[in-house]
């Protein structure tokens, strides 16, 4: 069951897309939304050039110096106004969809505070990249990546402008993360009576027999309309292509596959799917 959803917000279009998806899901699930705006503490300090150079070469520790009073006041006012605008947007969207919501603004390390808040909810919905990401990149933001690596909660990553649809694609390889992911995906599928495609990527079809059978047995009691596919190739390319072909409204997968170390060394299927997905991606570690 999904009874509480955390939505980190930073004013970016991707974060507002995450908010829209979270509000929609909160409406059909009867869940409480928790909006969170973190004032990054680094915006209120600066590192003198000489100190930064010395720290970079190991000659002296880097020292963070508070902004001059006038600059600090400007930044305080700017952060306060950002928080108020984001809060209004959050409250308006919740009210328009009849969703219960609470909003909190805090100051500190952005990633750490989001991870801490995630411990007390059922699901986190976050934009794919934040306000300060390079304008033309599709890469997943550093805060979102940190959350995926360290949060035990399911995380739905939402590209800018994306909306969930009723067709769910579940990538299933039999790993523990994939088992937890398909469980989370079924919860959402049952809320919106979705059609579910289960895809296993394997160069040898025999390697797909066991995970496909597991998925069939798991889904059978849930009475969902499910289809099953086995395809070969690079996993992220196969998953992305299938999602595009069927116009999937949500991709569900484990945050890491059967070989987490290999993914860290040779490149992550997760990150590549996130960068290429046109729809939200639900990930479970």
C-alpha positions, 0 to 999 in steps of 0.5 A: 500500500502507498499511504505517504509520498515524499516529493523533493522540490527545488523549483525546476520543471522536472521537480514540478513534473514529479509533483504532478505525478505524485499528486495524481498517484496520491489521489488514486491511492488516498496517500498523503503528500509530503513536499520538501524544499531544501535550502542548500547550505552551500549557497550561503557561504563561499570559499576564498580563491586562495583557500580553494587552491591551497585545499586542492593541492593539499597544502591547507584545509578548505575553509568555508566563509559566510557570505558578506552581510549584504550578500547573505541577506540577499541570498536569505531573501532569495531562498525565502521567496523560492520556498514560498513560491514552491509551497504555493505551487505544492498547496495549489496542486494538492488542493486541486486534486483533493489530496492531503499534503504537508510542506516543509522547508529546511536548510542543510545538505540537500542529499542527506536531508532528502534521504533522511525524509525518505525513511518515513514514507512509502514512496519518493517521487523526484525529478530526473535532474534539478534546477542547476543541471546543465540545460541540455543534458538528459543525465540524471542529477547527482541528488537523484543518483545519491537517493537511488544508491542510498534509499531503501524506499522505492523511488520514482524518477520523473523526466521534465514534462512526463506524465504516467500512463496506464501501460506499465513495463516491468524489467525482470531479471530475477534479482532481489531488486527486481523482485522488490520492484515488481511488487511495487509496480503491482501496487501501482498497477492495481490502483489504476488497472494497468496493462503490464508487460514483463520483459527479460533481457537475455542473450541465451533464451534459456537464461530467461526461462526461470525469471519469466516463470517467476514473474508469471506465477507472481502476477497470476493471483493479481488478475492483471492483464499481463504480457511476457517478452524475452529479448536479447541485446544491451539491457538498457537499449532493449528496455528503452526501445520496448517502452517507446514501442508500446508507449509505456507510461511507467517503467519498473525495474530494480535499481541494480541488476544481478551483478551490482559490481559489474554495473558500477565498473562497466556502466549502469543499466539503470542510469542509461534507462533513466537518461533515455526514458520519456516516462517516469521510472520506478526503481527499487534497490 
